[in-house]
Structure formats: C-alpha cells, structure tokens
Amino acid sequence: MVDPRLLEILVCPRCKGELEHKTGVLERLVCDSCSVAFPVKDDIPVMLWDEAVQIKKK
C-alpha cells in the first residue's frame, strides 16, 4: 500500500492533474484527464510515462 502522505503530493507527470488511487487485483494511480494508469510495484508508484497503461474513458 502506498504511503498516504505520498498520495497527497503525487500528480500526473504529463498534465500535473490529480491522480486517483485504485486498489484491488492491481494497485495503480489513474489520471482521468490523460486516460492512463501508473502501476504500483512493491508499494512504490512507477510514475514513468513509458510504464503508463492506456485506459478507456468512462
């Protein structure tokens, strides 16, 4: 689980928008504006654009 204090300051590296923390089978940080999800590996958010996964807009 990502440290809640870290979640408060993290933003999308592209648009600087707010990220939504999603948990479940895969833990990830989602930017709705850019339609991408950043993976969390070993409780560390991987905020590299090359690691982001495209997601469908709601």
PDB file as gemmi writes it, atoms N, CA and C in Angstrom:
CRYST1    1.000    1.000    1.000  90.00  90.00  90.00 P 1                      
ATOM      1  N   MET A   1       0.849  -1.180   0.000  1.00  0.00           N  
ATOM      2  CA  MET A   1       0.000   0.000   0.000  1.00  0.00           C  
ATOM      3  C   MET A   1       0.896   1.245   0.000  1.00  0.00           C  
ATOM      4  N   VAL A   2       0.569   2.170  -0.866  1.00  0.00           N  
ATOM      5  CA  VAL A   2       1.343   3.405  -0.989  1.00  0.00           C  
ATOM      6  C   VAL A   2       1.091   4.291   0.236  1.00  0.00           C  
ATOM      7  N   ASP A   3       2.132   4.924   0.717  1.00  0.00           N  
ATOM      8  CA  ASP A   3       2.033   5.836   1.863  1.00  0.00           C  
ATOM      9  C   ASP A   3       1.028   6.950   1.540  1.00  0.00           C  
ATOM     10  N   PRO A   4       0.015   7.156   2.374  1.00  0.00           N  
ATOM     11  CA  PRO A   4      -0.992   8.188   2.127  1.00  0.00           C  
ATOM     12  C   PRO A   4      -0.409   9.599   1.990  1.00  0.00           C  
ATOM     13  N   ARG A   5       0.684   9.874   2.675  1.00  0.00           N  
ATOM     14  CA  ARG A   5       1.311  11.205   2.553  1.00  0.00           C  
ATOM     15  C   ARG A   5       1.882  11.403   1.158  1.00  0.00           C  
ATOM     16  N   LEU A   6       2.387  10.332   0.569  1.00  0.00           N  
ATOM     17  CA  LEU A   6       2.900  10.407  -0.801  1.00  0.00           C  
ATOM     18  C   LEU A   6       1.764  10.624  -1.792  1.00  0.00           C  
ATOM     19  N   LEU A   7       0.654   9.955  -1.566  1.00  0.00           N  
ATOM     20  CA  LEU A   7      -0.504  10.115  -2.454  1.00  0.00           C  
ATOM     21  C   LEU A   7      -1.014  11.551  -2.492  1.00  0.00           C  
ATOM     22  N   GLU A   8      -0.866  12.268  -1.390  1.00  0.00           N  
ATOM     23  CA  GLU A   8      -1.320  13.659  -1.315  1.00  0.00           C  
ATOM     24  C   GLU A   8      -0.531  14.591  -2.238  1.00  0.00           C  
ATOM     25  N   ILE A   9       0.735  14.257  -2.521  1.00  0.00           N  
ATOM     26  CA  ILE A   9       1.568  15.174  -3.294  1.00  0.00           C  
ATOM     27  C   ILE A   9       1.819  14.718  -4.734  1.00  0.00           C  
ATOM     28  N   LEU A  10       1.533  13.448  -5.042  1.00  0.00           N  
ATOM     29  CA  LEU A  10       1.775  12.960  -6.399  1.00  0.00           C  
ATOM     30  C   LEU A  10       0.763  13.530  -7.389  1.00  0.00           C  
ATOM     31  N   VAL A  11       1.243  13.879  -8.572  1.00  0.00           N  
ATOM     32  CA  VAL A  11       0.379  14.341  -9.667  1.00  0.00           C  
ATOM     33  C   VAL A  11       0.825  13.641 -10.948  1.00  0.00           C  
ATOM     34  N   CYS A  12       0.004  13.724 -11.962  1.00  0.00           N  
ATOM     35  CA  CYS A  12       0.334  13.139 -13.258  1.00  0.00           C  
ATOM     36  C   CYS A  12       1.567  13.846 -13.829  1.00  0.00           C  
ATOM     37  N   PRO A  13       2.553  13.081 -14.300  1.00  0.00           N  
ATOM     38  CA  PRO A  13       3.756  13.719 -14.834  1.00  0.00           C  
ATOM     39  C   PRO A  13       3.527  14.474 -16.142  1.00  0.00           C  
ATOM     40  N   ARG A  14       2.447  14.200 -16.844  1.00  0.00           N  
ATOM     41  CA  ARG A  14       2.182  14.881 -18.107  1.00  0.00           C  
ATOM     42  C   ARG A  14       1.348  16.148 -17.900  1.00  0.00           C  
ATOM     43  N   CYS A  15       0.172  16.012 -17.287  1.00  0.00           N  
ATOM     44  CA  CYS A  15      -0.750  17.156 -17.192  1.00  0.00           C  
ATOM     45  C   CYS A  15      -0.737  17.831 -15.823  1.00  0.00           C  
ATOM     46  N   LYS A  16      -0.037  17.239 -14.859  1.00  0.00           N  
ATOM     47  CA  LYS A  16       0.029  17.733 -13.471  1.00  0.00           C  
ATOM     48  C   LYS A  16      -1.329  17.662 -12.765  1.00  0.00           C  
ATOM     49  N   GLY A  17      -2.206  16.815 -13.306  1.00  0.00           N  
ATOM     50  CA  GLY A  17      -3.542  16.651 -12.734  1.00  0.00           C  
ATOM     51  C   GLY A  17      -3.554  15.683 -11.566  1.00  0.00           C  
ATOM     52  N   GLU A  18      -4.688  15.630 -10.908  1.00  0.00           N  
ATOM     53  CA  GLU A  18      -4.892  14.778  -9.748  1.00  0.00           C  
ATOM     54  C   GLU A  18      -4.932  13.309 -10.159  1.00  0.00           C  
ATOM     55  N   LEU A  19      -4.436  12.447  -9.292  1.00  0.00           N  
ATOM     56  CA  LEU A  19      -4.441  11.012  -9.535  1.00  0.00           C  
ATOM     57  C   LEU A  19      -5.405  10.326  -8.581  1.00  0.00           C  
ATOM     58  N   GLU A  20      -6.065   9.304  -9.074  1.00  0.00           N  
ATOM     59  CA  GLU A  20      -6.975   8.521  -8.243  1.00  0.00           C  
ATOM     60  C   GLU A  20      -6.299   7.193  -7.902  1.00  0.00           C  
ATOM     61  N   HIS A  21      -6.244   6.873  -6.621  1.00  0.00           N  
ATOM     62  CA  HIS A  21      -5.604   5.642  -6.161  1.00  0.00           C  
ATOM     63  C   HIS A  21      -6.612   4.508  -6.254  1.00  0.00           C  
ATOM     64  N   LYS A  22      -6.295   3.502  -7.068  1.00  0.00           N  
ATOM     65  CA  LYS A  22      -7.168   2.338  -7.235  1.00  0.00           C  
ATOM     66  C   LYS A  22      -6.465   1.127  -6.654  1.00  0.00           C  
ATOM     67  N   THR A  23      -7.208   0.348  -5.888  1.00  0.00           N  
ATOM     68  CA  THR A  23      -6.670  -0.885  -5.328  1.00  0.00           C  
ATOM     69  C   THR A  23      -7.527  -2.046  -5.791  1.00  0.00           C  
ATOM     70  N   GLY A  24      -7.079  -3.206  -5.549  1.00  0.00           N  
ATOM     71  CA  GLY A  24      -7.785  -4.405  -5.986  1.00  0.00           C  
ATOM     72  C   GLY A  24      -6.746  -5.418  -6.416  1.00  0.00           C  
ATOM     73  N   VAL A  25      -7.034  -6.137  -7.503  1.00  0.00           N  
ATOM     74  CA  VAL A  25      -6.074  -7.105  -8.016  1.00  0.00           C  
ATOM     75  C   VAL A  25      -4.778  -6.392  -8.375  1.00  0.00           C  
ATOM     76  N   LEU A  26      -4.902  -5.237  -9.042  1.00  0.00           N  
ATOM     77  CA  LEU A  26      -3.747  -4.407  -9.383  1.00  0.00           C  
ATOM     78  C   LEU A  26      -3.870  -3.060  -8.693  1.00  0.00           C  
ATOM     79  N   GLU A  27      -2.836  -2.649  -8.013  1.00  0.00           N  
ATOM     80  CA  GLU A  27      -2.815  -1.315  -7.412  1.00  0.00           C  
ATOM     81  C   GLU A  27      -2.230  -0.360  -8.444  1.00  0.00           C  
ATOM     82  N   ARG A  28      -2.901   0.787  -8.639  1.00  0.00           N  
ATOM     83  CA  ARG A  28      -2.445   1.744  -9.647  1.00  0.00           C  
ATOM     84  C   ARG A  28      -2.931   3.138  -9.321  1.00  0.00           C  
ATOM     85  N   LEU A  29      -2.306   4.119  -9.957  1.00  0.00           N  
ATOM     86  CA  LEU A  29      -2.712   5.510  -9.847  1.00  0.00           C  
ATOM     87  C   LEU A  29      -3.236   5.930 -11.217  1.00  0.00           C  
ATOM     88  N   VAL A  30      -4.458   6.442 -11.254  1.00  0.00           N  
ATOM     89  CA  VAL A  30      -5.131   6.726 -12.514  1.00  0.00           C  
ATOM     90  C   VAL A  30      -5.283   8.226 -12.720  1.00  0.00           C  
ATOM     91  N   CYS A  31      -4.924   8.678 -13.932  1.00  0.00           N  
ATOM     92  CA  CYS A  31      -5.171  10.054 -14.350  1.00  0.00           C  
ATOM     93  C   CYS A  31      -6.308  10.022 -15.358  1.00  0.00           C  
ATOM     94  N   ASP A  32      -7.483  10.509 -14.971  1.00  0.00           N  
ATOM     95  CA  ASP A  32      -8.636  10.517 -15.866  1.00  0.00           C  
ATOM     96  C   ASP A  32      -8.431  11.475 -17.033  1.00  0.00           C  
ATOM     97  N   SER A  33      -7.745  12.578 -16.811  1.00  0.00           N  
ATOM     98  CA  SER A  33      -7.520  13.560 -17.872  1.00  0.00           C  
ATOM     99  C   SER A  33      -6.708  12.989 -19.028  1.00  0.00           C  
ATOM    100  N   CYS A  34      -5.683  12.227 -18.720  1.00  0.00           N  
ATOM    101  CA  CYS A  34      -4.807  11.646 -19.742  1.00  0.00           C  
ATOM    102  C   CYS A  34      -5.213  10.222 -20.119  1.00  0.00           C  
ATOM    103  N   SER A  35      -6.163   9.654 -19.396  1.00  0.00           N  
ATOM    104  CA  SER A  35      -6.637   8.277 -19.616  1.00  0.00           C  
ATOM    105  C   SER A  35      -5.509   7.253 -19.523  1.00  0.00           C  
ATOM    106  N   VAL A  36      -4.720   7.367 -18.454  1.00  0.00           N  
ATOM    107  CA  VAL A  36      -3.640   6.415 -18.213  1.00  0.00           C  
ATOM    108  C   VAL A  36      -3.633   5.971 -16.755  1.00  0.00           C  
ATOM    109  N   ALA A  37      -3.025   4.801 -16.542  1.00  0.00           N  
ATOM    110  CA  ALA A  37      -2.848   4.278 -15.188  1.00  0.00           C  
ATOM    111  C   ALA A  37      -1.371   3.981 -14.983  1.00  0.00           C  
ATOM    112  N   PHE A  38      -0.857   4.424 -13.854  1.00  0.00           N  
ATOM    113  CA  PHE A  38       0.535   4.181 -13.493  1.00  0.00           C  
ATOM    114  C   PHE A  38       0.571   3.034 -12.489  1.00  0.00           C  
ATOM    115  N   PRO A  39       1.412   2.033 -12.739  1.00  0.00           N  
ATOM    116  CA  PRO A  39       1.449   0.880 -11.834  1.00  0.00           C  
ATOM    117  C   PRO A  39       2.126   1.204 -10.504  1.00  0.00           C  
ATOM    118  N   VAL A  40       1.790   0.406  -9.516  1.00  0.00           N  
ATOM    119  CA  VAL A  40       2.453   0.469  -8.211  1.00  0.00           C  
ATOM    120  C   VAL A  40       3.146  -0.871  -8.029  1.00  0.00           C  
ATOM    121  N   LYS A  41       4.473  -0.840  -7.878  1.00  0.00           N  
ATOM    122  CA  LYS A  41       5.251  -2.066  -7.719  1.00  0.00           C  
ATOM    123  C   LYS A  41       5.968  -2.028  -6.377  1.00  0.00           C  
ATOM    124  N   ASP A  42       5.732  -3.037  -5.560  1.00  0.00           N  
ATOM    125  CA  ASP A  42       6.344  -3.118  -4.221  1.00  0.00           C  
ATOM    126  C   ASP A  42       6.081  -1.858  -3.416  1.00  0.00           C  
ATOM    127  N   ASP A  43       4.850  -1.366  -3.455  1.00  0.00           N  
ATOM    128  CA  ASP A  43       4.397  -0.176  -2.715  1.00  0.00           C  
ATOM    129  C   ASP A  43       5.015   1.131  -3.211  1.00  0.00           C  
ATOM    130  N   ILE A  44       5.610   1.116  -4.408  1.00  0.00           N  
ATOM    131  CA  ILE A  44       6.224   2.312  -4.975  1.00  0.00           C  
ATOM    132  C   ILE A  44       5.543   2.648  -6.300  1.00  0.00           C  
ATOM    133  N   PRO A  45       4.944   3.850  -6.415  1.00  0.00           N  
ATOM    134  CA  PRO A  45       4.336   4.253  -7.683  1.00  0.00           C  
ATOM    135  C   PRO A  45       5.405   4.442  -8.759  1.00  0.00           C  
ATOM    136  N   VAL A  46       5.172   3.850  -9.919  1.00  0.00           N  
ATOM    137  CA  VAL A  46       6.080   3.993 -11.054  1.00  0.00           C  
ATOM    138  C   VAL A  46       5.503   5.086 -11.949  1.00  0.00           C  
ATOM    139  N   MET A  47       6.033   6.300 -11.793  1.00  0.00           N  
ATOM    140  CA  MET A  47       5.451   7.463 -12.465  1.00  0.00           C  
ATOM    141  C   MET A  47       6.147   7.797 -13.788  1.00  0.00           C  
ATOM    142  N   LEU A  48       6.655   6.796 -14.455  1.00  0.00           N  
ATOM    143  CA  LEU A  48       7.301   6.976 -15.747  1.00  0.00           C  
ATOM    144  C   LEU A  48       6.252   6.842 -16.852  1.00  0.00           C  
ATOM    145  N   TRP A  49       6.262   7.782 -17.799  1.00  0.00           N  
ATOM    146  CA  TRP A  49       5.257   7.769 -18.864  1.00  0.00           C  
ATOM    147  C   TRP A  49       5.353   6.478 -19.678  1.00  0.00           C  
ATOM    148  N   ASP A  50       6.562   5.956 -19.862  1.00  0.00           N  
ATOM    149  CA  ASP A  50       6.747   4.724 -20.620  1.00  0.00           C  
ATOM    150  C   ASP A  50       6.120   3.507 -19.927  1.00  0.00           C  
ATOM    151  N   GLU A  51       5.891   3.594 -18.636  1.00  0.00           N  
ATOM    152  CA  GLU A  51       5.291   2.496 -17.873  1.00  0.00           C  
ATOM    153  C   GLU A  51       3.771   2.645 -17.756  1.00  0.00           C  
ATOM    154  N   ALA A  52       3.234   3.784 -18.157  1.00  0.00           N  
ATOM    155  CA  ALA A  52       1.794   4.031 -18.043  1.00  0.00           C  
ATOM    156  C   ALA A  52       1.020   3.142 -19.018  1.00  0.00           C  
ATOM    157  N   VAL A  53      -0.173   2.759 -18.597  1.00  0.00           N  
ATOM    158  CA  VAL A  53      -1.051   1.923 -19.411  1.00  0.00           C  
ATOM    159  C   VAL A  53      -2.267   2.752 -19.810  1.00  0.00           C  
ATOM    160  N   GLN A  54      -2.580   2.753 -21.103  1.00  0.00           N  
ATOM    161  CA  GLN A  54      -3.747   3.482 -21.607  1.00  0.00           C  
ATOM    162  C   GLN A  54      -5.006   2.816 -21.080  1.00  0.00           C  
ATOM    163  N   ILE A  55      -5.966   3.617 -20.628  1.00  0.00           N  
ATOM    164  CA  ILE A  55      -7.247   3.082 -20.147  1.00  0.00           C  
ATOM    165  C   ILE A  55      -8.370   3.743 -20.925  1.00  0.00           C  
ATOM    166  N   LYS A  56      -9.535   3.103 -20.895  1.00  0.00           N  
ATOM    167  CA  LYS A  56     -10.704   3.653 -21.576  1.00  0.00           C  
ATOM    168  C   LYS A  56     -11.337   4.735 -20.731  1.00  0.00           C  
ATOM    169  N   LYS A  57     -11.786   5.802 -21.373  1.00  0.00           N  
ATOM    170  CA  LYS A  57     -12.503   6.868 -20.654  1.00  0.00           C  
ATOM    171  C   LYS A  57     -13.877   6.381 -20.265  1.00  0.00           C  
ATOM    172  N   LYS A  58     -14.353   6.861 -19.130  1.00  0.00           N  
ATOM    173  CA  LYS A  58     -15.682   6.475 -18.642  1.00  0.00           C  
ATOM    174  C   LYS A  58     -16.764   7.202 -19.407  1.00  0.00           C  
TER     175      LYS A  58                                                      
END                                                                             
